[in-house]
C-alpha cells in the first residue's frame, strides 16, 4: 500500500482508497463532480476532467484525485473542461472546496 504525508499533521500515513465521486469520460480520462453556483444561479453542475482558477498565489488547476483543498478565489475566469464542451465562468471572487473528487465553488459569498 502506498504511503503519503498528511498535509495537516505532517505524519506519514497509509494512502487508503477513499469514497470517490470520480468516474471516467468516453476517452478514459478520470472525472470529478464539479458544481459552481451562487445563491441565485447554478453555473455548472456536472462531471469534468479539470477546473482552473486563480487565488492569491496565482493560477492553479484541479484534476481528479486531487488532495483536499480549499481556496479563496480572486476575480478570474474559471475554466471547466468537461466531455462535450468546455465552460468558462467569469467570477468576481468565491470559495473553492475540493474533497473526494467533488469540487464545489461558492460564488457571491
N, C-alpha and C positions, 0 to 999 in steps of 0.2 A: 504494500500500500504506500502511496506517495505521502510525503510529508511537506508541510509548509509552515511559514512563520505567521502566527496570528497577529494581525495588524494592531489590535487593541492592547494585547498583553505582551507581545514580543516572544511568547513561548513557541516552541516547535511542537506542532500537533499533527495528528494523522488527518489527511485530507479525505474525509468520508464523502460518499455520494450525498448530494442534497436533493430535496424535493424541488424539482425544477419545472418551470413553465416552458422550457425550450422544446422546440421541435426542429424540423428541417424544412427548407424550401424545396422547390422542384429540382434545383441543382445540387441538393445535398448539403447546402450551407446551413449551419446551425442558426436558429432564430430565437428571439426572445419576445415576450409580450410587452408592447410599448403603449402607454396611454399618456397623451398630452391634453390637458384641459384646464379651463378657468372656471370660476363659479357660474359662468353663463353659457359656456360653449365647450364642446369636445372637438379638438382639432385633429386628433389621431387616436385610434384605438384598434390595434391590430398587431399581427406578428411582423417583426422587422429583423433584418440581419445586422444593422448598426444604427446608431444615432450619434450625431456630432453636435457639440455645443461649445460654449465658452464660459469660463469662470475667471476669477481674479488672477489666476496663474497662467491663463491663456487657453487656446483651443484644445479640445480633447475629443476622443472617440470612445464609445462604449460598444462592445461586441458581446455576443452570447458568452456565458460562463464568466463574466466579469465578477471580480470580488465585490462585496458590499461596498457601497459608495454613496456619498451624499455631497451635493454641490449647490452653492448659491450662484445662479446663472446671471451673467451680465447681459445687457441688451445685445442680441445677436440673431442670427438665423439658425434655427435648429434644422439639421438635415437628417431626415429619416429615410434609410434605404430599406425598401420592402419589395417583396416579389410583385412584379407587375409595374409599379411606378414608385418613384421617389417622392417624398413630401418635403416641403420647405415651409417652416412656420417662423415668421419674423416675430420676435418677442422683445418686450421691454425689460424682462427680468423674470426670475422664477426660482423654484427649488426643484432639483432632480434627485430622486431616490432610486437606487439600484439594489435589488436583493433577489437572489434565487431566480435569475433570468426574467425578472419583472422590472421594467423601468417605468417610473411614474414621474411626470413633470407637472408641477402645480404652477400655474401662471396667475398673475394679478393678485398675489397674496402679500 
